[in-house]
């Protein structure tokens, strides 16, 4: 007989008292021996108050005909339903095959050992030393309340094929759990385990599952598959809850690293008949874990791929529960049958940036309390978007977020925050958002989302899952490693792409604006990459072929926008920060004419390399910094970076001249925004003059005041925006261009028709003539109206300018459409009288737009 080396012996199982599984039942254990001996029964044994009901029976083959039942042609195995087969190698050679299936409402486990070289003696036999566990693989559940036994020995007998086999049965209603065992020859003290020198372990009442897709998924038979990434965790525990208000899981499954792990993905599958409501995970740290990976085995973690999340217990004294848990249900069915996305060309867009909650939260919105501040509330104000003439809304980040720091510090990427749904319900928020998108599409309005994938909330997000993979933990990055995501790591890249694809396919989102996009270019070490994998992958993903992809380099942590050459692959558009700075600088009386001209023509210095002006998303204000009315009212030393001008007096004033100058400046900003090539982006609240009192912080922004729309300022400003939106559409030949203007289509002038003094900082006047390709050929809907050239002039000086107008073709005359210095309602019009008198007198701090049309004598 071959003698096994004592070195193969493994440390015995830990038989500690875990007390982690609940139920109060007993065990019946049955053992059959050969020659049909009477059945030996172990009496009814109480397993303990806190353990699940388990019935186990062991059958041992007694005759050669019975021994064949454990071969691949075993008729009993063939009778099993939903069979799962597991194969192991032992540490001394040989194989162990385990088949688990259902028969007669029970789970049958067939164990077969083959090719095991134990020696030549015919008396060699094996014992199966087994136990069961759920929440902790190192601690077996009690099997015998009287002796507190946690393991059982079951003999395996050798058949004519030199294989050892036995069978166990368990009541189905007592699952799920793990069966864990090792083998022991009866004539030796050696314990035989698998090739990893650990116990053979198989799941009972659930399956090993699949590593894809990540997150929770449902098969056609209703079973639930769980897949969770953690590369450096030594163990992963699936936590299942049957009550969302309870801080203790109803069941925990300590996933086996051999059966329930493929590569870096932990996975398991449960039948859909279980009544658990929510789930999370616990990650166990490795024995020699690095400082970058800090696993708290007691902390429950939210699945990053959960599609529906619910609030966990509110009284989380221990701090070990996440704010959210994943919900164990499918996403609600939604009828998209009549949805037709507008698929607007980018140059046709007029965008309105909106905060969903602040838009209708104020009582002035006069909508019901359950709809105020939600997606449903936004739908009720659909007419406001149409009145302004916008055809795209840019929603500020709607991901679940850190309530202390705001929506730009997300803790999840696959669902809208529950606060935007009726009664803060997760399923209701999803359905409500889909209904909002469908309604906006039906009215020709696209939906763009701000997304934040470069950092998370400082706690409660991805921390504790696998920090060295998810986060920038290198001390050389200069980033806050506590919440700065390692965007170009393969798993983070996968999360980003999967999230975007989810929003496009499930919510029909039309585009994304990536906040803090500059960090998407960083490597793990913090340096900038010329070809960042995540940016390139997004650019070439075919699912995004009709999706707007916009980079916004504003950093919500440092509250500033950063500039860099962003790699675009002719797909990425950008929020044009240079446009904002140069226009502000010019209209406050500083800056060069050349900078203004560059922005008016679509920022060729940024977008000329394979893109065009349609890739420039232009803005004057946004949801941080000064709002529009404050931009012309505050300019203290602490606001130097805002490039603002108070028009002569700081803060609120009653002086008429100051107020008139501020009103002109607001008109000027809106005018330049709409006549520049690119996509104009309006900011919520600017149309009604909402102020932050000179504060630049995001938190200082107030809910939208609907009463302010009925003030004199609100009425004229909204009408002016509507006019400019219509003008861009009517004169799309000159104002909505995908490509840059040709040199022959634009002339530049000083006030006296001489060339502009481009680099003279004292020069504050610039005029341009936009020329149509075929003068007189463009007829509008009115047969008598011919759309000709456009003359546009900007005077940022504190004095008037006498402007010599260029010649127009015979039979045509210049008609004034806009003069921001005139009083309301005359400062804009489609039906103004022709300009006969020359030169045209332009007031200080004003802009004009003239259009060449047929002159009727």
FENGI-V739955 format. One record per pair of residues at least 6 apart in sequence whose C-alpha atoms are under 8 Angstrom apart, sorted by the first residue. I is the first residue (numbers start at 1). GAP is how many residues later the second one is. Records with the same first field share a line. If there is no record, write none. Layout:
I->GAP  GAP
This chain:
1->117  118  119  120
2->115  116  117  118
3->115  116
4->186
5->185
6->184
8->83  182  183  184
9->180  181  182  183
10->181  182  183  187  188
13->125  126
14->124  125  126
15->123  124  125  135
16->123  124
17->122  123  124
18->118  121  122  123
19->31  32  122
20->30  31  114  115
21->29  30  31  113  114  120  230
22->27  28  29  30
23->25  26  27  28  29  30
24->22  23  24  25  26  27  28  29
25->21  22  23  24  26  27  28  29
26->18  19  20  21  22  27  28  29  118
27->17  18  19  20  26  27  28  29  116  117
28->13  14  15  16  17  27  28  29
29->12  13  26  27  28  29
30->9  10  11  12  26  27  28  29
31->8  9  10  26  27  28  29  123
32->6  7  8  26  27  28  29
33->6  26  27  28  29
34->26  27  28  29
35->27  28
36->26
45->98  99  100  101
46->98  99  100
47->6  95  96  97  98  101
48->94  97
51->90  91
52->122
53->121
54->116  117  120
55->114  115  116
56->112  113  114  115
57->110  111  112  113
58->96  108  109  110  111
59->107  108  109
60->95  96  97  105  106  107
61->6  96  98  104  105
62->95
63->96
64->95  96
67->91  92  93  98
68->6  91  92
69->6  7  8
70->7  40  41  42  95  96
71->41
77->22  33
79->24
80->21  22  23  28
81->20  21  22
82->19  20
83->16  17  18  19
84->15  16  17  123
85->12  13  14  15
86->11  12  13  116  173
87->8  9  10  11
88->7  8  9  106  107  112
89->6  7  105  106
90->6  102  103  104  105
91->101  102  103  104  105  106
92->24  100  103
93->22  23  24
94->19  20  21  22  23
95->18  19  20  21
96->15  16  17  18
97->14  15  16
98->11  12  13  14  104
99->10  11  12
100->7  8  9  10  104
101->6  7  8
102->6
105->66  67
106->63  64  65  66
107->62  63  64  65  97  98
108->59  60  61  62
109->58  59  60
110->55  56  57  58
111->54  55  56
112->51  52  53  54
113->50  51  52
114->48  49  50
115->47  48
118->6  67
124->61  62  63
125->30  31  32  33  39  60  61  62
126->29  30  31  38  57  58  59  60
127->26  27  28  29  56  57  58  59
128->24  25  26  27  28  53  54  55  56
129->22  23  24  25  52  53  54  55
130->21  22  23  24  49  50  51  52
131->9  10  12  19  20  21  48  49  50
132->8  9  18  19  45  46  47  48
133->6  7  8  44  45  46  47
134->42  43  44  117  118  119  120
135->102  116  117  118  119
136->117  118
137->117  119
140->10  11
141->9
142->6  7  8  9
143->6  7  8  9
144->6
154->12
155->11
156->8  9  10
157->6  7  8  9
158->6  7
159->6
172->33
175->29  30  31
176->27  28  29  30
177->26  27  28  29  76
178->23  24  25  26
179->22  23  24  25
180->19  20  21  22
181->18  19  20
182->9  10  11  17  18
183->8  9  10
184->6  7  8
185->6
193->6  7
194->6
201->55  58
202->54  57
205->65
206->62  63  64  65
207->61  62  63
208->51  52  59  60  61
209->16  17  18  51  58  59  60
210->15  16  17  57  58  59
211->16  17  50  51  54  55  56
212->15
213->14
214->12  13  14  15  91
215->10  11  12  13  88  89  90  91
216->8  9  10  11  89  90  91  112
217->7  8  9
218->6  7  112
219->6
221->51
222->49  50  51
223->46  47  48  49  50
224->45  46  47  48
225->42  43  44  45
226->40  41  42  43
227->38  39  40  41
228->37  38  39  75
229->35  36  37  236
230->34  35  36  235  236
231->32  33  34  235  238
232->32  53  54  57  61  234
233->50  51  52  53  62  232  233
234->49  50  51  52  53
235->19  20  21  22  48  49  50  51
236->18  19  30  45  46  47  48
237->15  16  17  18  44  45  46  47
238->14  15  16  17  41  42  43  44
239->10  11  12  13  14  40  41  42  43  61
240->9  10  11  12  36  37  38  39  40
241->7  8  9  10  35  36  37  38
242->7  8  33  34  35  36
243->33  34  35
244->33  34  66  67  68  69
245->67  68  69
246->67
247->65  66  69  74
250->26
255->6  11  12  13
257->9
260->6  7  8
261->6
276->52
277->50  51  52
278->32  47  48  49  50
279->23  46  47  48  49
280->20  21  22  23  45  46
281->19  20  21  22
282->14  15  16  17  18  19
283->12  13  14  16  181  182
284->11  12  13
285->8  9  10  11  12
292->175  176  181
293->171  173  174  175
294->170  173
295->169  170  171
296->168
298->22
299->20  21  22  23
300->20  21  22
301->20  21  24  159  161  163  164
302->20  22  23  24  158  159  160
303->22  23
304->108  109  110  157  158
305->108  109  190
306->20  21  108  109
307->19  20  24  107  108
308->18  19  21  23  106  107  118  119
309->15  16  17  18  106  117
310->14  15  16  17  108  115  116
311->12  13  14
312->9  10  11  12  13
313->8  10
314->9
322->138
323->137
331->96
332->95  98  99
334->97  100
336->102
339->99  102  103
340->101  102
341->100  101  103  105  167  169
342->99  102  103  104
343->103  167  203
344->102
346->202  268  269  333  392
347->266  267  268  331  332  389  390  391
348->331  381  388
349->41  42  43  330  331
350->39  40  41  42  329  330  331  332  375
351->39  40  41  42  43  328  329  330  331
352->33  38  40  41  42  329  330  331  332
353->40  41  42  43  269  328  329  330  331
354->39  40  41  42  329  330
355->40  41  329
356->17  18  19  22  39  40  42  64
357->15  16  17  63  346
358->15  344  345  346
359->14  19  325  344  345
360->7  12  13  14  17  18  343  344
361->11  12  342  343
362->10  341  342  343
364->341  342  343
365->7  340  341
367->10  13
370->52  53
371->6  50  51
373->47
374->45  46  47  48
375->45  46  54  57  58  61
376->45  46  56  57  60
378->58
379->57  60  61
382->58
385->6
387->331  335
388->330  331  333  334  337
389->332  333  336  337
390->55  335
391->53  54  55
392->53  54  55  56
393->52  53  54  55
394->53  54  55  56
395->52  53  54  55
396->11  53  54
397->10  11  52  53  54  55
398->9  18  19  51  52
399->8  11  12  13  14  15  16  17  18  52
400->7  10  11  12  13  15  16  17  18
401->6  7  8  9  10  11  16  56
402->7  8  9  55
406->293
408->44  148
409->43  46  47  48  49
410->42  45  46  47  51
411->45  46  48  49  50  51
412->49
413->86
414->85  88  89
415->15
416->10  13  14
417->9  12
418->6  7  8  11
419->6  10
420->9
421->7  8  9  11  12
422->6  7  10
433->74
434->73  74
437->9  10  70  71  72
440->6  7
441->6
446->63  64
447->62  63  64
448->61  62  63  64  65  100
449->60  62  63  64
450->62  63  64  65
451->61  62  63  64
452->62  63  64
453->32  34  43  61  62
454->30  31  32  33  61  62  63  65  66
455->28  29  30
456->6  27  28  29
457->26
458->24  25
459->24
462->8
463->19  20
467->6
469->17  20  22  23
470->15  16  17  19  21  22
471->10  11  12  13  14  15
472->7  8  9  10  11  12  13  14  52  53
473->8  9
474->7  50  51
475->6
476->49  50
477->47  48  49  50
478->48
479->47
485->7
486->6  36  37  38
487->6  32  33  35  36  47
488->32  33  34  35  36  44  45  46
489->35
493->40  41
497->41
501->42
503->6
504->6
510->36  37  38
511->36  37  38  39
512->35  36  37  38
513->36  37  38  39
514->35  36  37  38  39
515->36  37  38  39  40  41
516->35  36  37  38  39  40
517->34  35  36  37
518->34  35  44  46  48
520->12  14  15
521->7  8  9  10  11  14
522->6  7  10
523->6  9
530->37
531->36
535->32  33
536->32  33
538->6
539->29  30  32  33
548->24  25
549->22  23  24
550->22  23  24  25
551->21  22  23  24
552->22  23
553->8  9  10  22
554->6  7  8
555->6  7
559->65
561->16
563->14
565->41
570->40  41
571->40
572->43
573->41  42  43  44
574->41  42  43
575->41  42  43  44
576->40  41  42  43
577->41  42
578->21
579->20  24  39  40  41
580->38  39  40  41
581->62
582->9  13  14  17
583->13  16  37  86  89
584->36  59  60  85
585->6  58  59
586->6  7  10  178  210
587->78  81  82  209  258
588->55  56  57  208
589->175  207  208
590->171  174
591->170
592->166  167  168  169  171
593->163  164  165  166  167  168  170  171  172  173
594->164  165
598->6  7
599->77  78
600->72  75  76  77
601->12  75  76  139  140
602->10  11  12  14  74  75  76  138
603->10  13
604->8  9  136
607->6  8  9
611->128
612->126  127  128
613->64  65  124  125  126  127
614->63  64  65  122  123  124  125
615->63  64
616->62  63
617->61  62  63  64
618->55  60  61  62  63
619->54  61  62  63
620->8  49  53  61  62
621->6  7  61  62
622->60  61
623->60  61  75  78
624->72  73  74
625->17  70  71  72  73
626->16  66  68  69  70
627->58  59  63  64  65
628->38  58  61  63
629->33  37  57  60  61  62
630->16  21  61  62  63  64
631->11  13  14  15
632->12  13  14  15  30  33  34
633->11  12  13  14  16  17  18  19  29  61
634->10  11  12  16  17  60
635->7  8  9  10  11  15
636->14
646->16
647->11  14  15
648->10
649->9
651->42  43
653->6
661->184
664->156  157  181  182
665->180  181
667->50  153
668->152  177  178  179
670->51
671->53  176
673->7
674->6  50  51  54
675->53  60
676->59
677->58  59  60
678->58  59
684->20
685->19  20
687->22  27  30  31  34
688->17  20  21  23  25  26  27  29  30
689->19  24  25
690->12  14  15
691->10
692->8  9  10
708->6
709->6  9
716->108  109
720->108
723->105
728->7  8
729->6  7
733->39
734->36  37  38
744->27
745->25  26  27  28
746->22  23  24  25
747->21  22  23  24
748->7  8  18  19  20  21
749->6  7  17  18  19
750->6  7  15  16  17
751->14  15  16  50  51  52  53
752->50  51  52
753->50  51  52  53
756->10
757->6
764->30  31  32  33
765->28  29  30  31  32
766->27  28  29
767->24  25  26  27
768->23  24  25
769->20  21  22  23
770->19  20  21
771->17  18  19
772->16  17
775->12  13  14
776->10  11  12
777->9  10
778->8  9  10
779->6  7  8
780->6  7
784->70
785->68  69
786->67  68
787->64  65  66
788->63  64  65
789->62  63
790->59  60  61  62
791->58  59  60
792->55  56  57  58
793->54  55  56
794->51  52  53  54
795->6  47  48  49  50  51  52
796->48  49  50
797->47  48
798->46  47
799->44  45  46
800->41  42  43  44
801->40  41  42  43
802->37  38  39  40
803->35  36  37  38  39
804->34  35  36
805->33  34  35
808->6  44
811->43  44
812->40  41  42  43
813->21  22  23  39  40  41  42
814->20  21  22  36  37  38  39
815->17  18  19  20  35  36  37  38
816->13  16  17  18  19  32  33  34  35
817->10  11  12  13  14  15  31  32  33  34
818->9  10  11  29  30  31  32
819->8  9  27  28  29  30
820->7  8  26  27  28
821->6  22  23  24  25  26
834->21
842->6
